[in-house]
Amino acid sequence: MATRKTASKTAARTSGKAQDKPAAAATRRPAASAPKKPPATPVARSAPVKPAPVRAARAPARPAEAPTGEARYRWIAHAAYLRAEKRGFAPGQEVDDWLAAEAEFIAAFATG
């Protein structure tokens, strides 16, 4: 069976120990403290970055000169392809797609 220690018995034991060794308490070294970290340096913060303003969509700027040669051919071919794609690539209207794309090119670059 375990015995219980009462507060009066515990106080008597600790008080006697302190009186028995007064010289030991005086020669005791202070506990070693953990090394101190240097204080954190404040981080320089710049002004908050503002998002770029949203601009309304507008037509791309026209080049100074209309494309010629191969670039013109590729532009018209691409536009004709997009037209054919919109109509589901139904056969028999390839020439109409090409002519409409040429008309679109002329209107876009105002060439004659």
Protein Blocks (a to p, Z undefined) as FASTA:
>chain_A
ZZdddfklmmmmmmmmmmmmmmlmmmpccddddddddddddddddddddddddddddddd
ddfbdcehjlmmmmmmmmmmmmmmmnoopghilmmmmmmmmmmmmmmnopZZ
